[in-house]
Amino acid sequence: MSELTSVDWSRAQFALTALYHFLFVPLTLGLSFIIAIMESIYVKTGNEVWKKITKFWLSLFAINFAIGVATGIIMEFEFGTNWANYSWFVGDIFGAPLAIEGLMAFFLEATFFAVMFFGWDKVSKKFHLFSTWCVAIGSNLSAFWILVANAWMQYPVGMKFNLDSARNEMENFFEVAFSPVAVSKFLHTIGSGYVISALFVIGISAWFLLKKRHRLEAKKSLVVGASFGLICSIFLFFSGDESAYRVTQTQPMKLAAMEGVYQGEHRAGIVAFGILNPKKQIDNNESVFLFNISIPYALSILGNRDPNSFVPGIEDLIYGNEAKNIEPMQNRIDRGKIAIKALKDYKFAKENNITDLKQSSQILFEQNFKDFGYGYLEKPEDTIPPIALTFYSFHIMVGLGTFFFLLFIVVLYLTMANDIEKFKKILWICVFSIPLGYIAAEAGWIVAEVGRQPWAIQDLMPVSIGATHLGKLNVQISFWLFALLFTVLLIAEIKIMLTQIKKGFDAHQNHIKEAK
């Protein structure tokens, strides 16, 4: 195994930060809406039990919210410290949605959070409810703008490259903000956050029932959590379908890795369960799977909305498939090198006032710019992402998502039938499903980010080119410091939450008043 470089350590550091940050974000996205629903029931009915329930879940939301903000700020700073070349290349575009997130969404979220948490006895019921909904909406708006920035990296649109400054500049803000990839990514990501939050609520409520504590509050929470989770699970299936369709159209190599497709085929099936053959490489004839069960036609339907359509495999994308009008990847590498040379020639011509060379270089660059990033790759095989990690992450995500859907149905039915306490195994499954929700979300994030390797920006900038030229030791030190910091924060959150949960609903009915 080759020694890790400075770029590898920078990638590991950003992955570490993103994965830890994403432990806190999903709960913020969904629990804020669950709290808003519970408080809406309280305001509508005047039942003080619902106020007690709302305050209990609000206390857990506040803990998660505070720690999530800390990790998010660190992640944004890493763009400047570890990815300076990337920031220079696309800062004019990538920075815009992040700025809007801070100025609009986070401001809305943070402002009304103070009213939501401290304003129970200082503002009217309706204004407090309005503040709670504003926090929920603000949290999800923050996610929208951040995911717009991420989606642009996966599907760069609405921009033009400025040869004079060697930077990408935004031409169409709305094309960036509302590209189909951005919309599908946002919907699928928040859907996963909602499901995690629902699992969190039913898991803790189930624990109370197992301990025979706060049975009324726990059952009411179970009904809201399971109902919310069931609706969001159905939504998640549809948004996942749309996300897979967009991946097929914009990142076919990622789709091939997600399903372990080496050789393209018509009427392609989806692998319901499979074990990859570790000996399989692109340059040998080993079978792809040691064992697999597939659903016929499903991948063609998912990817192209046509059961008979052709889904390209990794070998088609690398070596080309003339019958399907897929050119070899080497052609794109060659065009990328032409674009890179044209950019250098343009700079030289500009510095030396050579008009003809400047004009011809500009034309040549614009003709080949769409493959600019390929010019930095050494060989076509460099465009293949880690297949095993992408494949297994995708199938873990889908498998757990299906399990959650069934769990919400069972829990909702048994709770409504008032029999849930008799099924202790179901209650324990609810408790142990809390971490499974996070595993599914992290697996989905791995699919999105690992599956698009080697690209920092799809087709335009490989990760290796976007990194800052830092000493490896410096990055190693910061990596381990962040790993320690994030682990301490995670342990602290879990410990504080467990303490709050053990206190129960009654301890929280007046906690806000006592904090004054």
C-alpha positions as CSV (number, residue, x, y, z in Angstrom):
1,M,0.0,0.0,0.0
2,S,1.4,3.4,-1.0
3,E,2.1,6.1,1.5
4,L,-0.7,8.7,2.0
5,T,0.1,12.1,0.5
6,S,-0.9,15.5,1.7
7,V,-3.9,15.5,-0.6
8,D,-5.0,12.1,0.8
9,W,-4.8,13.5,4.4
10,S,-6.8,16.6,3.3
11,R,-9.4,14.4,1.8
12,A,-9.5,12.3,4.9
13,Q,-9.8,15.4,7.1
14,F,-12.7,16.8,5.1
15,A,-14.4,13.4,5.0
16,L,-14.0,13.2,8.8
17,T,-15.5,16.6,9.3
18,A,-18.4,16.0,6.9
19,L,-19.3,12.6,8.4
20,Y,-19.3,14.0,11.9
21,H,-21.2,17.1,10.9
22,F,-23.8,14.9,9.3
23,L,-24.4,13.1,12.6
24,F,-26.0,16.3,13.9
25,V,-27.7,17.8,10.8
26,P,-30.4,15.2,10.1
27,L,-31.8,15.4,13.6
28,T,-32.0,19.2,13.3
29,L,-33.8,19.0,10.0
30,G,-36.6,16.6,11.1
31,L,-37.0,17.1,14.8
32,S,-37.6,20.8,14.3
33,F,-40.7,19.9,12.2
34,I,-41.8,17.2,14.6
35,I,-41.6,19.8,17.5
36,A,-43.6,22.2,15.4
37,I,-46.3,19.6,14.8
38,M,-46.5,18.8,18.5
39,E,-46.7,22.4,19.4
40,S,-49.4,23.0,16.8
41,I,-51.5,20.2,18.5
42,Y,-51.0,22.0,21.8
43,V,-52.1,25.4,20.5
44,K,-55.0,23.8,18.7
45,T,-56.3,21.7,21.7
46,G,-55.0,23.6,24.7
47,N,-54.0,20.2,26.2
48,E,-51.0,20.9,28.6
49,V,-49.7,17.3,28.0
50,W,-48.8,18.4,24.5
51,K,-46.9,21.4,25.9
52,K,-44.9,19.1,28.2
53,I,-44.2,16.8,25.2
54,T,-43.1,19.7,23.0
55,K,-40.7,21.0,25.7
56,F,-39.1,17.6,26.2
57,W,-38.3,17.1,22.6
58,L,-37.2,20.8,22.3
59,S,-34.6,20.3,25.0
60,L,-33.0,17.5,23.0
61,F,-33.2,19.5,19.8
62,A,-31.4,22.4,21.4
63,I,-28.4,20.2,22.5
64,N,-28.1,18.8,19.0
65,F,-28.5,22.2,17.3
66,A,-25.6,23.8,19.3
67,I,-23.1,21.1,18.5
68,G,-24.1,20.8,14.9
69,V,-23.3,24.5,14.3
70,A,-19.8,24.1,15.7
71,T,-18.9,21.3,13.3
72,G,-20.5,23.1,10.3
73,I,-18.4,26.2,10.8
74,I,-15.2,24.1,10.9
75,M,-16.1,22.4,7.6
76,E,-16.6,25.7,5.8
77,F,-13.2,27.0,7.0
78,E,-11.5,23.9,5.6
79,F,-12.4,25.1,2.0
80,G,-9.9,28.0,2.5
81,T,-7.3,26.1,4.5
82,N,-7.1,22.7,2.7
83,W,-8.7,23.5,-0.7
84,A,-7.4,26.9,-1.7
85,N,-7.1,25.9,-5.4
86,Y,-10.7,24.7,-5.4
87,S,-11.8,27.9,-3.7
88,W,-10.0,30.0,-6.3
89,F,-11.4,28.0,-9.2
90,V,-15.1,28.1,-8.2
91,G,-15.3,30.6,-5.3
92,D,-17.5,33.0,-7.2
93,I,-20.1,30.3,-7.6
94,F,-19.7,28.0,-4.6
95,G,-19.5,31.0,-2.2
96,A,-22.9,32.5,-3.3
97,P,-25.2,29.8,-1.9
98,L,-23.1,29.5,1.3
99,A,-23.3,33.3,1.8
100,I,-27.1,33.2,1.3
101,E,-27.3,30.4,3.8
102,G,-25.6,32.5,6.4
103,L,-27.4,35.8,5.7
104,M,-30.9,34.5,5.2
105,A,-31.5,30.9,6.4
106,F,-29.2,30.7,9.4
107,F,-30.2,34.2,10.5
108,L,-33.9,33.2,10.4
109,E,-33.1,30.0,12.2
110,A,-31.0,31.5,15.0
111,T,-33.2,34.5,15.6
112,F,-36.4,32.6,16.2
113,F,-34.5,29.8,18.1
114,A,-34.1,32.2,21.0
115,V,-37.9,32.9,21.0
116,M,-38.7,29.2,20.7
117,F,-36.4,28.1,23.5
118,F,-36.8,31.1,26.0
119,G,-40.0,32.7,25.0
120,W,-42.7,30.4,26.4
121,D,-43.9,32.8,29.0
122,K,-42.8,36.0,27.2
123,V,-44.8,35.9,24.0
124,S,-48.2,34.7,23.0
125,K,-48.9,31.0,22.1
126,K,-49.4,31.8,18.4
127,F,-46.2,33.9,18.1
128,H,-44.3,31.2,19.9
129,L,-45.7,28.6,17.5
130,F,-44.8,30.9,14.6
131,S,-41.2,31.1,15.9
132,T,-41.1,27.3,16.1
133,W,-42.2,26.9,12.5
134,C,-39.6,29.6,11.5
135,V,-36.8,27.6,13.1
136,A,-38.0,24.5,11.2
137,I,-38.2,26.3,7.9
138,G,-34.9,28.1,8.6
139,S,-33.1,24.8,9.3
140,N,-34.3,23.3,6.1
141,L,-33.5,26.5,4.1
142,S,-29.9,26.2,5.4
143,A,-29.8,22.7,4.2
144,F,-31.1,23.8,0.8
145,W,-28.4,26.4,0.1
146,I,-25.6,24.1,1.3
147,L,-26.9,21.3,-0.9
148,V,-27.2,23.7,-3.8
149,A,-23.4,24.3,-3.4
150,N,-22.8,20.5,-3.2
151,A,-25.0,19.7,-6.2
152,W,-23.1,22.3,-8.3
153,M,-20.0,20.3,-7.7
154,Q,-21.7,17.2,-9.0
155,Y,-23.4,19.0,-11.9
156,P,-21.7,22.3,-12.7
157,V,-24.2,24.6,-14.6
158,G,-25.1,28.2,-14.9
159,M,-21.5,29.5,-15.2
160,K,-18.8,30.5,-17.6
161,F,-15.0,30.3,-17.3
162,N,-13.2,33.6,-17.3
163,L,-9.9,33.1,-19.2
164,D,-8.4,36.3,-17.9
165,S,-8.9,35.5,-14.2
166,A,-8.8,31.7,-14.6
167,R,-12.0,31.4,-12.5
168,N,-15.5,30.2,-13.0
169,E,-18.1,32.9,-12.8
170,M,-21.8,32.6,-12.3
171,E,-24.0,33.5,-15.3
172,N,-27.4,32.2,-14.2
173,F,-28.1,32.1,-10.5
174,F,-31.4,30.4,-10.9
175,E,-29.9,27.6,-13.0
176,V,-27.4,27.0,-10.2
177,A,-30.0,27.1,-7.4
178,F,-32.7,25.1,-9.1
179,S,-30.9,22.6,-11.3
180,P,-32.6,19.2,-11.3
181,V,-29.6,17.7,-9.4
182,A,-29.8,20.4,-6.7
183,V,-33.6,19.9,-6.2
184,S,-33.4,16.1,-6.1
185,K,-30.4,16.1,-3.8
186,F,-32.1,18.5,-1.4
187,L,-35.4,16.6,-1.3
188,H,-33.7,13.2,-0.8
189,T,-31.3,14.5,1.9
190,I,-33.9,16.2,4.0
191,G,-36.1,13.2,3.6
192,S,-33.4,11.0,5.1
193,G,-33.1,13.6,8.0
194,Y,-36.8,13.4,8.6
195,V,-36.7,9.6,8.8
196,I,-33.8,9.7,11.3
197,S,-35.7,12.2,13.4
198,A,-38.8,9.9,13.4
199,L,-36.6,7.0,14.4
200,F,-35.1,9.1,17.2
201,V,-38.6,10.0,18.5
202,I,-40.1,6.5,18.4
203,G,-36.9,4.9,19.8
204,I,-36.8,7.1,22.9
205,S,-40.6,6.8,23.3
206,A,-40.3,3.0,23.1
207,W,-37.6,3.2,25.8
208,F,-40.0,5.0,28.1
209,L,-42.7,2.3,27.5
210,L,-40.2,-0.4,28.2
211,K,-39.4,1.3,31.5
212,K,-43.1,1.9,32.2
213,R,-42.5,5.6,32.5
214,H,-44.5,8.5,30.9
215,R,-46.7,6.1,29.1
216,L,-49.2,8.7,27.9
217,E,-46.6,11.1,26.6
218,A,-44.6,8.3,25.0
219,K,-47.6,6.9,23.2
220,K,-48.6,10.3,21.9
221,S,-45.0,10.9,20.7
222,L,-45.0,7.4,19.1
223,V,-48.1,8.3,17.1
224,V,-46.6,11.6,15.8
225,G,-43.1,10.1,15.2
226,A,-44.4,7.0,13.4
227,S,-46.9,9.0,11.3
228,F,-44.2,11.5,10.3
229,G,-41.7,8.7,9.6
230,L,-44.1,6.7,7.5
231,I,-45.0,9.7,5.3
232,C,-41.4,10.6,5.0
233,S,-40.3,7.1,4.1
234,I,-42.8,7.0,1.2
235,F,-41.4,10.4,0.2
236,L,-37.9,9.1,0.5
237,F,-38.6,6.3,-2.0
238,F,-39.8,8.8,-4.6
239,S,-37.0,11.3,-4.0
240,G,-34.5,8.4,-4.2
241,D,-35.9,7.3,-7.5
242,E,-35.5,10.8,-8.9
243,S,-31.9,11.0,-7.5
244,A,-30.9,7.8,-9.2
245,Y,-32.4,9.0,-12.4
246,R,-30.4,12.2,-12.2
247,V,-27.2,10.3,-11.4
248,T,-27.8,8.1,-14.5
249,Q,-28.1,11.2,-16.7
250,T,-25.2,13.2,-15.2
251,Q,-22.8,10.8,-13.5
252,P,-23.1,7.4,-15.3
253,M,-19.8,6.1,-13.8
254,K,-21.3,6.6,-10.3
255,L,-24.4,4.6,-11.2
256,A,-22.2,1.8,-12.6
257,A,-20.3,1.7,-9.3
258,M,-23.5,1.8,-7.3
259,E,-24.8,-1.4,-9.0
260,G,-21.4,-3.1,-9.8
261,V,-22.1,-2.9,-13.6
262,Y,-19.0,-3.6,-15.6
263,Q,-20.5,-4.4,-18.9
264,G,-23.6,-2.4,-20.0
265,E,-26.8,-4.2,-20.9
266,H,-30.3,-3.7,-22.0
267,R,-33.1,-4.4,-19.6
268,A,-30.6,-4.1,-16.7
269,G,-31.7,-5.3,-13.3
270,I,-31.1,-3.9,-9.8
271,V,-29.1,-6.0,-7.4
272,A,-31.4,-6.6,-4.4
273,F,-28.6,-8.5,-2.6
274,G,-25.1,-9.2,-3.7
275,I,-21.5,-10.0,-2.7
276,L,-18.9,-8.5,-5.0
277,N,-16.0,-10.7,-6.2
278,P,-12.8,-9.0,-4.7
279,K,-10.8,-10.5,-7.6
280,K,-12.8,-8.7,-10.2
281,Q,-10.9,-5.9,-12.0
282,I,-11.6,-4.0,-15.2
283,D,-8.9,-5.8,-17.1
284,N,-9.8,-9.4,-16.2
285,N,-12.6,-11.9,-16.9
286,E,-13.5,-12.7,-13.3
287,S,-17.2,-12.7,-12.5
288,V,-18.5,-9.5,-10.9
289,F,-20.4,-11.2,-8.0
290,L,-19.8,-14.2,-5.8
291,F,-23.5,-14.2,-5.3
292,N,-26.4,-11.9,-6.2
293,I,-30.2,-11.6,-6.4
294,S,-31.4,-9.1,-9.0
295,I,-34.7,-7.5,-9.9
296,P,-35.0,-7.7,-13.7
297,Y,-35.6,-4.5,-15.7
298,A,-35.4,-2.3,-12.5
299,L,-32.2,-0.5,-13.2
300,S,-33.2,0.4,-16.8
301,I,-36.5,1.7,-15.4
302,L,-34.8,3.6,-12.6
303,G,-32.1,5.1,-14.8
304,N,-33.9,5.8,-18.1
305,R,-37.6,5.3,-17.4
306,D,-37.6,2.6,-20.0
307,P,-37.5,-1.1,-19.1
308,N,-35.7,-2.0,-22.4
309,S,-33.1,0.8,-22.3
310,F,-29.4,0.4,-22.2
311,V,-27.4,1.1,-19.0
312,P,-23.7,1.6,-19.7
313,G,-21.2,-0.2,-17.5
314,I,-17.7,0.7,-16.3
315,E,-16.0,-0.9,-19.3
316,D,-18.3,0.9,-21.8
317,L,-17.5,4.3,-20.2
318,I,-13.7,3.6,-20.1
319,Y,-13.1,1.9,-23.4
320,G,-16.2,3.3,-25.3
321,N,-19.1,1.6,-27.0
322,E,-19.4,2.7,-30.7
323,A,-22.8,1.0,-31.1
324,K,-24.2,3.0,-28.2
325,N,-22.4,6.2,-29.2
326,I,-20.2,6.2,-26.1
327,E,-16.7,7.4,-26.9
328,P,-13.6,6.2,-25.1
329,M,-12.5,8.0,-22.0
330,Q,-9.1,8.6,-23.5
331,N,-10.7,11.0,-26.0
332,R,-11.9,13.2,-23.1
333,I,-8.5,13.1,-21.5
334,D,-7.0,14.2,-24.8
335,R,-9.5,17.1,-25.1
336,G,-8.7,18.1,-21.5
337,K,-5.0,18.3,-22.2
338,I,-5.8,20.5,-25.2
339,A,-7.9,22.8,-23.0
340,I,-5.1,23.1,-20.4
341,K,-2.5,23.9,-23.0
342,A,-4.9,26.4,-24.6
343,L,-5.2,28.2,-21.3
344,K,-1.5,28.4,-20.9
345,D,-1.1,29.7,-24.4
346,Y,-3.8,32.3,-23.8
347,K,-2.0,33.6,-20.7
348,F,1.3,33.7,-22.7
349,A,-0.3,35.5,-25.6
350,K,-2.0,38.0,-23.3
351,E,1.3,38.7,-21.4
352,N,3.1,39.2,-24.7
353,N,0.3,40.9,-26.6
354,I,0.1,38.2,-29.4
355,T,-3.4,38.8,-30.7
356,D,-3.6,35.9,-33.1
357,L,-2.4,33.3,-30.6
358,K,-4.7,34.8,-28.0
359,Q,-7.8,34.5,-30.2
360,S,-7.0,31.0,-31.4
361,S,-6.2,29.8,-27.9
362,Q,-9.5,31.2,-26.6
363,I,-11.5,29.4,-29.4
364,L,-9.6,26.1,-28.7
365,F,-10.2,26.4,-25.0
366,E,-13.9,27.0,-25.3
367,Q,-14.3,24.1,-27.6
368,N,-12.7,21.7,-25.1
369,F,-13.5,23.2,-21.8
370,K,-16.3,20.7,-20.9
371,D,-13.5,18.1,-20.5
372,F,-11.0,20.4,-18.9
373,G,-10.5,18.3,-15.7
374,Y,-9.8,15.1,-17.6
375,G,-6.5,16.7,-18.8
376,Y,-5.1,16.3,-15.3
377,L,-5.7,12.5,-15.2
378,E,-3.0,10.1,-16.2
379,K,-5.2,7.3,-17.6
380,P,-8.8,6.5,-18.2
381,E,-9.0,4.1,-15.3
382,D,-8.4,7.0,-12.9
383,T,-12.1,8.0,-13.5
384,I,-13.3,4.8,-11.7
385,P,-14.5,5.5,-8.1
386,P,-14.0,2.9,-5.3
387,I,-16.5,0.4,-6.5
388,A,-16.9,-1.8,-3.4
389,L,-17.4,1.1,-1.0
390,T,-19.9,2.7,-3.3
391,F,-21.8,-0.5,-4.0
392,Y,-22.1,-1.7,-0.4
393,S,-23.0,1.8,0.9
394,F,-25.7,2.2,-1.7
395,H,-27.3,-1.2,-0.8
396,I,-27.0,-0.6,2.9
397,M,-28.9,2.7,2.5
398,V,-31.6,1.1,0.4
399,G,-32.0,-1.9,2.6
400,L,-32.3,0.1,5.8
401,G,-34.7,2.5,4.2
402,T,-37.0,-0.4,3.3
403,F,-36.7,-1.7,6.9
404,F,-37.6,1.7,8.3
405,F,-40.7,1.9,6.1
406,L,-42.0,-1.4,7.4
407,L,-41.1,-0.5,11.0
408,F,-43.1,2.7,10.9
409,I,-46.2,0.8,9.6
410,V,-46.0,-1.7,12.4
411,V,-45.4,0.8,15.2
412,L,-48.2,3.1,14.0
413,Y,-50.7,0.3,13.8
414,L,-49.8,-1.2,17.2
415,T,-49.8,2.2,18.8
416,M,-53.2,3.2,17.4
417,A,-54.5,-0.2,18.4
418,N,-53.2,0.5,21.9
419,D,-51.3,-2.8,21.9
420,I,-47.7,-1.6,21.5
421,E,-46.7,-2.2,25.1
422,K,-47.4,-5.9,24.7
423,F,-44.8,-6.2,21.9
424,K,-41.5,-5.7,23.8
425,K,-39.4,-7.0,21.0
426,I,-40.9,-4.3,18.7
427,L,-40.1,-1.7,21.3
428,W,-36.5,-2.9,21.6
429,I,-36.2,-2.8,17.7
430,C,-37.3,0.8,17.9
431,V,-34.6,1.6,20.4
432,F,-31.9,-0.1,18.4
433,S,-33.1,1.5,15.2
434,I,-31.9,4.9,16.2
435,P,-28.2,4.3,15.2
436,L,-29.4,2.4,12.1
437,G,-30.9,5.7,10.8
438,Y,-27.6,7.4,11.1
439,I,-25.8,4.5,9.4
440,A,-28.2,4.7,6.5
441,A,-27.7,8.5,6.1
442,E,-23.9,8.2,6.3
443,A,-24.0,5.4,3.7
444,G,-26.0,7.7,1.4
445,W,-23.5,10.5,1.9
446,I,-20.7,8.1,1.1
447,V,-22.5,7.1,-2.1
448,A,-22.8,10.7,-3.1
449,E,-19.2,11.8,-2.4
450,V,-17.1,8.6,-2.9
451,G,-19.1,7.7,-6.0
452,R,-18.1,10.9,-7.8
453,Q,-14.4,10.4,-7.3
454,P,-11.9,11.5,-8.6
455,W,-13.8,14.8,-9.1
456,A,-14.0,17.8,-6.8
457,I,-16.0,19.3,-9.6
458,Q,-17.5,16.9,-12.0
459,D,-15.4,16.8,-15.3
460,L,-13.7,20.1,-14.4
461,M,-11.4,19.6,-11.5
462,P,-10.0,16.4,-9.9
463,V,-9.6,16.4,-6.1
464,S,-5.8,16.3,-6.4
465,I,-5.7,19.6,-8.3
466,G,-8.1,21.4,-5.9
467,A,-6.0,20.8,-2.7
468,T,-3.8,23.4,-1.1
469,H,-0.1,22.6,-1.2
470,L,0.4,22.0,2.5
471,G,3.0,20.0,4.4
472,K,1.7,16.5,5.1
473,L,2.7,16.8,8.8
474,N,0.5,19.9,9.2
475,V,-2.5,18.2,7.7
476,Q,-1.9,15.1,9.8
477,I,-1.7,17.1,13.0
478,S,-5.0,19.0,12.2
479,F,-6.7,15.7,11.2
480,W,-6.0,14.0,14.6
481,L,-6.9,17.2,16.5
482,F,-10.2,17.4,14.7
483,A,-10.8,13.7,15.2
484,L,-10.3,14.1,18.9
485,L,-12.4,17.3,19.1
486,F,-15.3,15.8,17.1
487,T,-15.2,12.6,19.1
488,V,-15.3,14.6,22.4
489,L,-18.2,16.6,21.1
490,L,-20.1,13.5,20.0
491,I,-19.6,11.8,23.4
492,A,-20.6,15.0,25.2
493,E,-23.8,15.2,23.1
494,I,-24.7,11.6,23.8
495,K,-24.0,12.0,27.5
496,I,-26.0,15.2,27.8
497,M,-28.9,13.8,25.8
498,L,-29.0,10.6,27.9
499,T,-29.1,12.6,31.0
500,Q,-32.0,14.7,29.7
501,I,-33.8,11.6,28.5
502,K,-33.5,9.9,31.9
503,K,-35.0,12.9,33.6
504,G,-38.1,12.3,31.6
505,F,-41.0,14.5,30.4
506,D,-42.0,15.9,33.9
507,A,-38.5,17.3,34.5
508,H,-38.8,19.4,31.3
509,Q,-42.3,20.9,31.7
510,N,-40.9,23.8,33.6
511,H,-37.2,23.7,32.5
512,I,-37.5,26.8,30.3
513,K,-39.2,28.8,33.0
514,E,-36.5,27.8,35.5
515,A,-33.7,28.8,33.1
516,K,-34.8,32.5,33.3
